[in-house]
Amino acid sequence: MLYYKLLYISVLLTSKVVSAAPSRHGHPQIQWGPCDPSVVNDTSLSCGFLDVPLDYHNPSVGNAHLAIVKANATGERRGSVLFNPGGPGDSGVSDLGILKELLLQLTGGVYDIISWDPRGVGTLTIPGEIFCFESLEEYTTFFNGTIELTGIEETGNFTDPADVDALLAEAPTMQKKYEELGKKCLNSPNGRYLEYIGTAAAVRDMISIANAIDGPDAPINYFGTSYGSLLGSWFVNMFPERVGRVIINGVPNPVTFATQKPSIYFAHQLVSADTIYKAMLTGCALAGPSACPAASEDDGPLDIDAKFQALLKAAHDAARAGSSVPLTSGQIRVALAGQMYAPAGWARFMNETYPQLVQIVNGESQGNSNDSLTRRSEGIARRSQPLKRTASNGSPSYSIHAITCGDAIDLHGVTMEEQFKGIIDTARNISHMFGASWPAPDYLCGFWPVRSVERYQGPFSKKLANKIIVASNVYDPVTPLAGAEAIASQLGEDAVLVRQNGFGHTTLATVSTCMNDLLAVYMVNGTLPANNTLCEVDKDFALFSGVNTEDILAHLPSADV
C-alpha cells in the first residue's frame, strides 16, 4: 500500500447531477454529467453520484454519497470495468483522469472504465476525507518536537544503543500523542462516520455501483492496483458468484492483513525494499559519472551506497549534536523510500535530488545554509511526508488510518514501546534502509478509536465464477511477490499468477509489452496465460542513460547493503 507515494492529486469535481431514477433492473441509476473543466482536464470523462447505505446491515443509519467517474469504451462496449488505484485513500476520480489511456489499453478498449472516490476519500464523496486538525499550524504545534515531524534518527541497521534508547524514550510521549490524536479524529467533522469506513464497505459499494450500471445479474469486471488489489481480494471472496474478469496487480497478502497486527503485516511488506534500493545504485554505477554524477569513475553499487550512508550519518550526527538541521536522516530516508516505487524517476532523483541532499546537509554542517538551501530543504522535507495534505487548510489527511485501522484486528493493550521495538526489529532483520521510516500509519492502529462495523477476515479460498489474474513485479517495495503468491495459492485453480521481472510498485511502474498484451488479451477474450508466466521489462525502457532493467538484474549485488 502507497504509504510513501509522493504525489497525491486532490479532486475538485462539481458535477451537479445525482442519481435518482431507478433503472430497468430496479436499482438506482447513475445520471452522468460533465465534470468541471477547470479541475478535470479531460472533457471525455463523465461524472455522477450514487447514494448507498452507510451500513448495509442497518439501513436506518442513513446513506453514503459516492462520487463516480467514467471513461467511455473506445470500441464496441461489452460492459464496464471498475478500477481502484490503491492507497488506501487514493482518489479514483482523480487517478482515472491520469490513467485513462493506459487502462483502456490494458482492457482492450471494449469496456467503460468506472472509478470512484471510496468512503473517506476526496471532498465529494460523503463521508469524505478525514481531517483531524483545522490547520497545518495546529498539526505542527501538536507534534512539535516529536518524531512525527522529524522522522526516526538511526544509522546502519539500528544497532547503536544510543539510537535504540532515544527511540524507546519517546514511547510514552508518542503513545499519549496518538491516543489524543484518536480522540481528535473521532471528534472531527467526519468522525461520526469512522465506523462506516473500511474495505468491506468499499466492496459492497463497488457491488452497488456495478448493479446500477450493468445490473445485479451481470458479472463484475475489476482492475485493482496496490490497496486496490486487496480490495479485489476481498471482493472475489465476499462475492465469488459475481466475479467476471478480474486483475489484481501489486498484491498485499490478504490473510496477513486480515488476521495479524498491522505492524507485523507492514513490516513483512518491506522484504524487497532493500533489493530495489541496491538496484537503483546498480543502475547509477552502470551509467557512470557522465549519466549519474553520484558515481565516481569505477564505482560499484556498494561505493555509492557508502556515500548514502555517509549522508545519512552526517544528518543523524548533526541532529544528535543538537544542531538545528534543515533535513534529518529520517526525512531523507522517507524521501528515498518514495523512489523505490517508480524506477522511471531514478535518474532524475540521482542527478537532481541527491546532489541537493548532499548540499543541504553539508551546508548546514558547515554553517553555510542560505535561503536557496532552506527552500530546497523545506521542499524535500514536505515531499518526505507520507501523509496527504489538502489544499483547503494544509493539514494532513488521516484517511489512510481510517481505512487501514478500521479494518485492523482489535489491539487491546498494545503499547508504543512494543510498536517501537517492532520498528527496531524490522530495521535490523527485514529492511535496513526503510524499516525505520516514520510516520507509518499501520503502527498507530492500536490507538485508533474505532473499528469498521464490518471486517472480512476470510476465507480467501472461495470458488470463483470466473478465473482471475494475479500480477506482481518480482521486486516490489511494498507489495512483494510473496503477497501475490499467497492469494494465488489460496484461490488455487481459480487464479493465474503472472510475474514481471523488474522493480517498482505494481507492474505499471515500468513498461512491459509482454505483460500489457497478456492482460489485454485476458480482458478482451478471457484467454489466460500459463500459470507463473514471467514477462520481461521492455529493453528500450531505460532507467539511466544506456541502462535498462535487464542490465541491472545482471549486475545486482547479492551481498547485503
Salt bridges, closest charged atoms under 4 A:
ASP42 OD2 - LYS100 NZ 2.69
ASP51 OD1 - HIS65 ND1 2.49
ASP90 OD2 - LYS5 NZ 2.88
ASP95 OD2 - LYS5 NZ 3.77
GLU101 OE2 - LYS100 NZ 3.34
ASP112 OD2 - ARG77 NE 2.61
GLU129 OE2 - LYS388 NZ 2.93
GLU138 OE2 - LYS184 NZ 2.89
GLU154 OE2 - ARG333 NH2 3.49
ASP163 OD1 - HIS316 NE2 2.84
ASP163 OD1 - ARG320 NH2 3.21
ASP205 OD2 - ARG119 NE 2.68
ASP214 OD1 - ARG77 NH2 3.00
ASP299 OD2 - LYS307 NZ 2.84
ASP317 OD2 - LYS313 NZ 2.60
ASP317 OD1 - HIS316 ND1 2.88
GLU352 OE1 - ARG348 NE 3.23
ASP410 OD1 - ARG455 NH1 3.45
GLU417 OE2 - LYS421 NZ 3.36
GLU418 OE2 - LYS261 NZ 2.50
GLU454 OE1 - HIS57 NE2 3.37
GLU454 OE2 - ARG204 NH2 2.79
ASP476 OD1 - HIS505 ND1 3.06
GLU493 OE2 - LYS463 NZ 3.10
ASP494 OD1 - LYS463 NZ 3.30
GLU550 OE1 - LYS539 NZ 3.43
